[in-house]
Amino acid sequence: MFEGWGSSSGRYNTTSISKVLHKACRIAGVEKKTTFHTLSHSFATHLLEQGTSIYVIQRLLGHSHISTSSMYVHVQQHSLDQVISPIDAVS
């Protein structure tokens, strides 16, 4: 599928991989600027919105420190309104 998209040497580096990403975005009709950081950020944000633990996200993204992963937590603040306290369930 990606044959002929990368480096002429057959080896991939940051530049050739970025070219593959940009070409795939053009083919898919994605007009917004897209980087691998964009993909990583979107991936983490969607996982967090689905309730995935920040510790799991840390491991998946390969972050050494939880503080690096915790920057995604601010995105989820809108979900706080939907949280039901266990205390409210007590009758």
N, CA, C and O atoms as a printed pandas DataFrame, in Angstrom:
     atom_number atom_name residue_name chain_id  residue_number  x_coord  y_coord  z_coord
0              1         N          MET        A               1    0.814   -1.193    0.000
1              2        CA          MET        A               1    0.000    0.000    0.000
2              3         C          MET        A               1    0.855    1.253    0.000
3              4         O          MET        A               1    0.536    2.216   -0.697
4              5         N          PHE        A               2    1.949    1.260    0.779
5              6        CA          PHE        A               2    2.790    2.436    0.872
6              7         C          PHE        A               2    4.036    2.316    0.008
7              8         O          PHE        A               2    4.963    3.116    0.137
8              9         N          GLU        A               3    4.061    1.327   -0.867
9             10        CA          GLU        A               3    5.222    1.128   -1.715
10            11         C          GLU        A               3    5.453    2.356   -2.590
11            12         O          GLU        A               3    4.525    2.873   -3.213
12            13         N          GLY        A               4    6.687    2.808   -2.628
13            14        CA          GLY        A               4    7.027    3.966   -3.434
14            15         C          GLY        A               4    6.723    5.293   -2.759
15            16         O          GLY        A               4    6.907    6.348   -3.366
16            17         N          TRP        A               5    6.267    5.261   -1.535
17            18        CA          TRP        A               5    5.910    6.504   -0.835
18            19         C          TRP        A               5    7.068    7.051   -0.027
19            20         O          TRP        A               5    7.069    8.234    0.313
20            21         N          GLY        A               6    8.036    6.242    0.285
21            22        CA          GLY        A               6    9.091    6.644    1.209
22            23         C          GLY        A               6   10.367    7.065    0.516
23            24         O          GLY        A               6   10.356    7.604   -0.591
24            25         N          SER        A               7   11.428    6.812    1.178
25            26        CA          SER        A               7   12.749    7.190    0.723
26            27         C          SER        A               7   13.154    6.345   -0.480
27            28         O          SER        A               7   12.757    5.186   -0.595
28            29         N          SER        A               8   13.948    6.934   -1.377
29            30        CA          SER        A               8   14.421    6.187   -2.555
30            31         C          SER        A               8   15.396    5.085   -2.150
31            32         O          SER        A               8   15.607    4.133   -2.901
32            33         N          SER        A               9   15.991    5.213   -0.959
33            34        CA          SER        A               9   16.927    4.195   -0.487
34            35         C          SER        A               9   16.209    2.996    0.122
35            36         O          SER        A               9   16.833    1.980    0.429
36            37         N          GLY        A              10   14.887    3.120    0.297
37            38        CA          GLY        A              10   14.137    2.042    0.915
38            39         C          GLY        A              10   14.116    2.138    2.427
39            40         O          GLY        A              10   13.450    1.352    3.099
40            41         N          ARG        A              11   14.848    3.106    2.959
41            42        CA          ARG        A              11   14.867    3.325    4.415
42            43         C          ARG        A              11   13.994    4.514    4.747
43            44         O          ARG        A              11   13.888    5.465    3.973
44            45         N          TYR        A              12   13.384    4.443    5.888
45            46        CA          TYR        A              12   12.512    5.526    6.316
46            47         C          TYR        A              12   13.175    6.330    7.421
47            48         O          TYR        A              12   13.832    5.783    8.307
48            49         N          ASN        A              13   12.990    7.621    7.349
49            50        CA          ASN        A              13   13.453    8.524    8.394
50            51         C          ASN        A              13   12.303    9.479    8.689
51            52         O          ASN        A              13   11.217    9.348    8.124
52            53         N          THR        A              14   12.544   10.428    9.565
53            54        CA          THR        A              14   11.481   11.345    9.965
54            55         C          THR        A              14   10.886   12.074    8.772
55            56         O          THR        A              14    9.669   12.228    8.678
56            57         N          THR        A              15   11.732   12.519    7.870
57            58        CA          THR        A              15   11.265   13.262    6.697
58            59         C          THR        A              15   10.428   12.387    5.779
59            60         O          THR        A              15    9.357   12.802    5.337
60            61         N          SER        A              16   10.901   11.184    5.488
61            62        CA          SER        A              16   10.155   10.323    4.560
62            63         C          SER        A              16    8.830    9.858    5.183
63            64         O          SER        A              16    7.830    9.728    4.477
64            65         N          ILE        A              17    8.817    9.611    6.478
65            66        CA          ILE        A              17    7.574    9.206    7.138
66            67         C          ILE        A              17    6.575   10.366    7.130
67            68         O          ILE        A              17    5.377   10.155    6.940
68            69         N          SER        A              18    7.062   11.575    7.335
69            70        CA          SER        A              18    6.183   12.756    7.279
70            71         C          SER        A              18    5.593   12.915    5.883
71            72         O          SER        A              18    4.426   13.278    5.736
72            73         N          LYS        A              19    6.392   12.646    4.867
73            74        CA          LYS        A              19    5.884   12.724    3.495
74            75         C          LYS        A              19    4.776   11.695    3.269
75            76         O          LYS        A              19    3.789   11.981    2.592
76            77         N          VAL        A              20    4.940   10.503    3.833
77            78        CA          VAL        A              20    3.912    9.466    3.720
78            79         C          VAL        A              20    2.623    9.953    4.388
79            80         O          VAL        A              20    1.536    9.807    3.829
80            81         N          LEU        A              21    2.750   10.528    5.577
81            82        CA          LEU        A              21    1.584   11.042    6.289
82            83         C          LEU        A              21    0.879   12.120    5.474
83            84         O          LEU        A              21   -0.341   12.084    5.317
84            85         N          HIS        A              22    1.642   13.077    4.955
85            86        CA          HIS        A              22    1.042   14.178    4.194
86            87         C          HIS        A              22    0.390   13.690    2.901
87            88         O          HIS        A              22   -0.661   14.191    2.502
88            89         N          LYS        A              23    1.017   12.712    2.253
89            90        CA          LYS        A              23    0.425   12.166    1.029
90            91         C          LYS        A              23   -0.875   11.422    1.353
91            92         O          LYS        A              23   -1.863   11.545    0.630
92            93         N          ALA        A              24   -0.865   10.650    2.443
93            94        CA          ALA        A              24   -2.077    9.927    2.847
94            95         C          ALA        A              24   -3.196   10.906    3.185
95            96         O          ALA        A              24   -4.358   10.655    2.865
96            97         N          CYS        A              25   -2.858   12.010    3.823
97            98        CA          CYS        A              25   -3.867   13.020    4.160
98            99         C          CYS        A              25   -4.443   13.655    2.895
99           100         O          CYS        A              25   -5.650   13.874    2.800
100          101         N          ARG        A              26   -3.577   13.948    1.929
101          102        CA          ARG        A              26   -4.064   14.520    0.659
102          103         C          ARG        A              26   -5.021   13.554   -0.022
103          104         O          ARG        A              26   -6.089   13.953   -0.485
104          105         N          ILE        A              27   -4.636   12.284   -0.081
105          106        CA          ILE        A              27   -5.468   11.271   -0.726
106          107         C          ILE        A              27   -6.819   11.144    0.001
107          108         O          ILE        A              27   -7.859   10.963   -0.632
108          109         N          ALA        A              28   -6.783   11.244    1.334
109          110        CA          ALA        A              28   -8.006   11.113    2.129
110          111         C          ALA        A              28   -8.836   12.392    2.143
111          112         O          ALA        A              28   -9.952   12.406    2.662
112          113         N          GLY        A              29   -8.292   13.461    1.575
113          114        CA          GLY        A              29   -9.031   14.722    1.532
114          115         C          GLY        A              29   -8.948   15.528    2.816
115          116         O          GLY        A              29   -9.750   16.436    3.031
116          117         N          VAL        A              30   -7.985   15.205    3.673
117          118        CA          VAL        A              30   -7.794   15.955    4.917
118          119         C          VAL        A              30   -7.052   17.241    4.578
119          120         O          VAL        A              30   -5.907   17.206    4.125
120          121         N          GLU        A              31   -7.706   18.370    4.797
121          122        CA          GLU        A              31   -7.107   19.651    4.439
122          123         C          GLU        A              31   -6.381   20.302    5.611
123          124         O          GLU        A              31   -5.499   21.137    5.411
124          125         N          LYS        A              32   -6.746   19.924    6.824
125          126        CA          LYS        A              32   -6.119   20.495    8.009
126          127         C          LYS        A              32   -4.677   19.995    8.123
127          128         O          LYS        A              32   -4.388   18.838    7.819
128          129         N          LYS        A              33   -3.775   20.881    8.564
129          130        CA          LYS        A              33   -2.381   20.482    8.748
130          131         C          LYS        A              33   -2.324   19.343    9.759
131          132         O          LYS        A              33   -2.877   19.452   10.854
132          133         N          THR        A              34   -1.665   18.267    9.397
133          134        CA          THR        A              34   -1.594   17.090   10.250
134          135         C          THR        A              34   -0.146   16.698   10.457
135          136         O          THR        A              34    0.639   16.620    9.512
136          137         N          THR        A              35    0.192   16.452   11.718
137          138        CA          THR        A              35    1.530   15.985   12.075
138          139         C          THR        A              35    1.376   14.731   12.923
139          140         O          THR        A              35    0.270   14.371   13.326
140          141         N          PHE        A              36    2.494   14.075   13.187
141          142        CA          PHE        A              36    2.421   12.904   14.048
142          143         C          PHE        A              36    2.036   13.300   15.468
143          144         O          PHE        A              36    1.414   12.512   16.180
144          145         N          HIS        A              37    2.393   14.498   15.886
145          146        CA          HIS        A              37    1.956   14.981   17.190
146          147         C          HIS        A              37    0.436   15.128   17.206
147          148         O          HIS        A              37   -0.208   14.806   18.205
148          149         N          THR        A              38   -0.136   15.610   16.112
149          150        CA          THR        A              38   -1.594   15.724   16.003
150          151         C          THR        A              38   -2.243   14.347   16.177
151          152         O          THR        A              38   -3.225   14.206   16.905
152          153         N          LEU        A              39   -1.696   13.354   15.515
153          154        CA          LEU        A              39   -2.251   11.997   15.617
154          155         C          LEU        A              39   -2.127   11.458   17.042
155          156         O          LEU        A              39   -3.063   10.855   17.568
156          157         N          SER        A              40   -0.978   11.677   17.656
157          158        CA          SER        A              40   -0.752   11.219   19.022
158          159         C          SER        A              40   -1.713   11.907   19.990
159          160         O          SER        A              40   -2.289   11.268   20.870
160          161         N          HIS        A              41   -1.873   13.201   19.814
161          162        CA          HIS        A              41   -2.768   13.975   20.676
162          163         C          HIS        A              41   -4.215   13.503   20.510
163          164         O          HIS        A              41   -4.934   13.339   21.496
164          165         N          SER        A              42   -4.635   13.289   19.273
165          166        CA          SER        A              42   -5.998   12.817   19.010
166          167         C          SER        A              42   -6.219   11.428   19.598
167          168         O          SER        A              42   -7.258   11.158   20.199
168          169         N          PHE        A              43   -5.251   10.564   19.423
169          170        CA          PHE        A              43   -5.314    9.202   19.957
170          171         C          PHE        A              43   -5.507    9.233   21.469
171          172         O          PHE        A              43   -6.399    8.574   22.003
172          173         N          ALA        A              44   -4.666   10.002   22.153
173          174        CA          ALA        A              44   -4.741   10.088   23.618
174          175         C          ALA        A              44   -6.051   10.718   24.077
175          176         O          ALA        A              44   -6.662   10.258   25.041
176          177         N          THR        A              45   -6.473   11.755   23.394
177          178        CA          THR        A              45   -7.713   12.439   23.761
178          179         C          THR        A              45   -8.913   11.513   23.631
179          180         O          THR        A              45   -9.760   11.469   24.523
180          181         N          HIS        A              46   -8.998   10.771   22.528
181          182        CA          HIS        A              46  -10.119    9.844   22.335
182          183         C          HIS        A              46  -10.107    8.724   23.375
183          184         O          HIS        A              46  -11.157    8.333   23.882
184          185         N          LEU        A              47   -8.922    8.214   23.688
185          186        CA          LEU        A              47   -8.845    7.182   24.722
186          187         C          LEU        A              47   -9.322    7.713   26.064
187          188         O          LEU        A              47  -10.063    7.040   26.781
188          189         N          LEU        A              48   -8.898    8.912   26.396
189          190        CA          LEU        A              48   -9.292    9.525   27.662
190          191         C          LEU        A              48  -10.796    9.748   27.719
191          192         O          LEU        A              48  -11.424    9.509   28.751
192          193         N          GLU        A              49  -11.374   10.206   26.615
193          194        CA          GLU        A              49  -12.823   10.438   26.558
194          195         C          GLU        A              49  -13.615    9.138   26.683
195          196         O          GLU        A              49  -14.770    9.146   27.108
196          197         N          GLN        A              50  -12.988    8.020   26.310
197          198        CA          GLN        A              50  -13.643    6.714   26.438
198          199         C          GLN        A              50  -13.441    6.104   27.824
199          200         O          GLN        A              50  -13.910    5.001   28.103
200          201         N          GLY        A              51  -12.734    6.839   28.689
201          202        CA          GLY        A              51  -12.542    6.367   30.056
202          203         C          GLY        A              51  -11.274    5.583   30.299
203          204         O          GLY        A              51  -11.126    4.978   31.361
204          205         N          THR        A              52  -10.359    5.572   29.356
205          206        CA          THR        A              52   -9.097    4.862   29.536
206          207         C          THR        A              52   -8.259    5.570   30.602
207          208         O          THR        A              52   -8.178    6.798   30.624
208          209         N          SER        A              53   -7.658    4.811   31.456
209          210        CA          SER        A              53   -6.828    5.349   32.527
210          211         C          SER        A              53   -5.653    6.147   31.954
211          212         O          SER        A              53   -5.056    5.754   30.951
212          213         N          ILE        A              54   -5.332    7.259   32.595
213          214        CA          ILE        A              54   -4.196    8.080   32.173
214          215         C          ILE        A              54   -2.894    7.275   32.248
215          216         O          ILE        A              54   -1.957    7.536   31.495
216          217         N          TYR        A              55   -2.840    6.299   33.156
217          218        CA          TYR        A              55   -1.649    5.459   33.277
218          219         C          TYR        A              55   -1.502    4.528   32.074
219          220         O          TYR        A              55   -0.388    4.261   31.624
220          221         N          VAL        A              56   -2.616    4.040   31.563
221          222        CA          VAL        A              56   -2.588    3.208   30.355
222          223         C          VAL        A              56   -2.160    4.066   29.165
223          224         O          VAL        A              56   -1.348    3.635   28.346
224          225         N          ILE        A              57   -2.699    5.268   29.073
225          226        CA          ILE        A              57   -2.335    6.179   27.988
226          227         C          ILE        A              57   -0.840    6.502   28.045
227          228         O          ILE        A              57   -0.169    6.566   27.016
228          229         N          GLN        A              58   -0.334    6.705   29.256
229          230        CA          GLN        A              58    1.096    6.964   29.428
230          231         C          GLN        A              58    1.922    5.836   28.818
231          232         O          GLN        A              58    2.883    6.088   28.092
232          233         N          ARG        A              59    1.550    4.608   29.111
233          234        CA          ARG        A              59    2.292    3.454   28.584
234          235         C          ARG        A              59    2.166    3.350   27.073
235          236         O          ARG        A              59    3.147    3.086   26.378
236          237         N          LEU        A              60    0.942    3.562   26.562
237          238        CA          LEU        A              60    0.727    3.451   25.116
238          239         C          LEU        A              60    1.521    4.496   24.335
239          240         O          LEU        A              60    2.015    4.217   23.242
240          241         N          LEU        A              61    1.642    5.701   24.899
241          242        CA          LEU        A              61    2.367    6.766   24.222
242          243         C          LEU        A              61    3.866    6.699   24.482
243          244         O          LEU        A              61    4.642    7.411   23.844
244          245         N          GLY        A              62    4.270    5.855   25.408
245          246        CA          GLY        A              62    5.694    5.711   25.701
246          247         C          GLY        A              62    6.266    6.855   26.527
247          248         O          GLY        A              62    7.469    7.114   26.481
248          249         N          HIS        A              63    5.416    7.537   27.276
249          250        CA          HIS        A              63    5.893    8.626   28.117
250          251         C          HIS        A              63    6.563    8.064   29.370
251          252         O          HIS        A              63    6.039    7.148   30.005
252          253         N          SER        A              64    7.712    8.613   29.718
253          254        CA          SER        A              64    8.420    8.178   30.917
254          255         C          SER        A              64    7.766    8.703   32.179
255          256         O          SER        A              64    7.798    8.048   33.221
256          257         N          HIS        A              65    7.177    9.879   32.088
257          258        CA          HIS        A              65    6.602   10.537   33.260
258          259         C          HIS        A              65    5.112   10.797   33.048
259          260         O          HIS        A              65    4.688   11.185   31.960
260          261         N          ILE        A              66    4.339   10.583   34.085
261          262        CA          ILE        A              66    2.884   10.799   34.017
262          263         C          ILE        A              66    2.572   12.261   33.728
263          264         O          ILE        A              66    1.533   12.561   33.140
264          265         N          SER        A              67    3.446   13.170   34.127
265          266        CA          SER        A              67    3.201   14.597   33.889
266          267         C          SER        A              67    3.128   14.910   32.392
267          268         O          SER        A              67    2.415   15.826   31.982
268          269         N          THR        A              68    3.853   14.163   31.590
269          270        CA          THR        A              68    3.796   14.362   30.134
270          271         C          THR        A              68    2.422   13.965   29.609
271          272         O          THR        A              68    1.859   14.648   28.754
272          273         N          SER        A              69    1.890   12.872   30.115
273          274        CA          SER        A              69    0.580   12.390   29.672
274          275         C          SER        A              69   -0.561   13.215   30.247
275          276         O          SER        A              69   -1.632   13.302   29.646
276          277         N          SER        A              70   -0.335   13.817   31.404
277          278        CA          SER        A              70   -1.424   14.521   32.088
278          279         C          SER        A              70   -1.875   15.777   31.351
279          280         O          SER        A              70   -2.910   16.349   31.693
280          281         N          MET        A              71   -1.123   16.215   30.352
281          282        CA          MET        A              71   -1.561   17.388   29.595
282          283         C          MET        A              71   -2.864   17.114   28.841
283          284         O          MET        A              71   -3.552   18.052   28.441
284          285         N          TYR        A              72   -3.206   15.848   28.646
285          286        CA          TYR        A              72   -4.438   15.506   27.944
286          287         C          TYR        A              72   -5.655   15.583   28.855
287          288         O          TYR        A              72   -6.786   15.606   28.370
288          289         N          VAL        A              73   -5.444   15.622   30.149
289          290        CA          VAL        A              73   -6.549   15.613   31.102
290          291         C          VAL        A              73   -7.419   16.858   30.962
291          292         O          VAL        A              73   -8.633   16.776   31.148
292          293         N          HIS        A              74   -6.831   18.008   30.639
293          294        CA          HIS        A              74   -7.616   19.243   30.521
294          295         C          HIS        A              74   -8.694   19.136   29.451
295          296         O          HIS        A              74   -9.717   19.817   29.526
296          297         N          VAL        A              75   -8.474   18.302   28.478
297          298        CA          VAL        A              75   -9.429   18.142   27.389
298          299         C          VAL        A              75  -10.712   17.508   27.897
299          300         O          VAL        A              75  -11.786   17.746   27.344
300          301         N          GLN        A              76  -10.610   16.716   28.931
301          302        CA          GLN        A              76  -11.731   15.946   29.426
302          303         C          GLN        A              76  -12.575   16.708   30.446
303          304         O          GLN        A              76  -13.528   16.138   30.977
304          305         N          GLN        A              77  -12.273   17.936   30.733
305          306        CA          GLN        A              77  -12.972   18.673   31.780
306          307         C          GLN        A              77  -14.482   18.757   31.539
307          308         O          GLN        A              77  -15.252   18.795   32.500
308          309         N          HIS        A              78  -14.918   18.785   30.280
309          310        CA          HIS        A              78  -16.348   18.865   30.005
310          311         C          HIS        A              78  -17.094   17.640   30.532
311          312         O          HIS        A              78  -18.302   17.705   30.758
312          313         N          SER        A              79  -16.399   16.542   30.727
313          314        CA          SER        A              79  -17.020   15.313   31.220
314          315         C          SER        A              79  -17.346   15.373   32.705
315          316         O          SER        A              79  -18.128   14.561   33.200
316          317         N          LEU        A              80  -16.757   16.323   33.420
317          318        CA          LEU        A              80  -17.010   16.421   34.856
318          319         C          LEU        A              80  -18.487   16.632   35.170
319          320         O          LEU        A              80  -18.978   16.150   36.190
320          321         N          ASP        A              81  -19.195   17.347   34.305
321          322        CA          ASP        A              81  -20.617   17.603   34.519
322          323         C          ASP        A              81  -21.445   16.322   34.454
323          324         O          ASP        A              81  -22.550   16.263   34.994
324          325         N          GLN        A              82  -20.911   15.306   33.797
325          326        CA          GLN        A              82  -21.654   14.065   33.608
326          327         C          GLN        A              82  -21.368   13.026   34.693
327          328         O          GLN        A              82  -21.988   11.963   34.720
328          329         N          VAL        A              83  -20.427   13.337   35.586
329          330        CA          VAL        A              83  -20.064   12.386   36.637
330          331         C          VAL        A              83  -21.124   12.388   37.722
331          332         O          VAL        A              83  -21.536   13.440   38.210
332          333         N          ILE        A              84  -21.555   11.205   38.088
333          334        CA          ILE        A              84  -22.514   11.050   39.166
334          335         C          ILE        A              84  -21.754   10.579   40.390
335          336         O          ILE        A              84  -21.075    9.553   40.341
336          337         N          SER        A              85  -21.856   11.302   41.466
337          338        CA          SER        A              85  -21.163   10.958   42.698
338          339         C          SER        A              85  -21.781    9.709   43.303
339          340         O          SER        A              85  -23.004    9.570   43.312
340          341         N          PRO        A              86  -20.959    8.798   43.808
341          342        CA          PRO        A              86  -21.493    7.621   44.489
342          343         C          PRO        A              86  -22.332    8.010   45.714
343          344         O          PRO        A              86  -23.230    7.269   46.116
344          345         N          ILE        A              87  -22.039    9.158   46.296
345          346        CA          ILE        A              87  -22.804    9.630   47.452
346          347         C          ILE        A              87  -24.237    9.940   47.055
347          348         O          ILE        A              87  -25.163    9.713   47.833
348          349         N          ASP        A              88  -24.424   10.467   45.829
349          350        CA          ASP        A              88  -25.773   10.771   45.357
350          351         C          ASP        A              88  -26.606    9.507   45.155
351          352         O          ASP        A              88  -27.836    9.564   45.175
352          353         N          ALA        A              89  -25.945    8.375   44.962
353          354        CA          ALA        A              89  -26.660    7.115   44.748
354          355         C          ALA        A              89  -27.162    6.509   46.033
355          356         O          ALA        A              89  -28.008    5.614   46.010
356          357         N          VAL        A              90  -26.646    6.991   47.175
357          358        CA          VAL        A              90  -27.064    6.460   48.471
358          359         C          VAL        A              90  -28.416    7.039   48.833
359          360         O          VAL        A              90  -28.588    8.257   48.860
360          361         N          SER        A              91  -29.368    6.177   49.108
361          362        CA          SER        A              91  -30.726    6.629   49.451
362          363         C          SER        A              91  -30.941    6.640   50.940
363          364         O          SER        A              91  -32.025    6.993   51.404
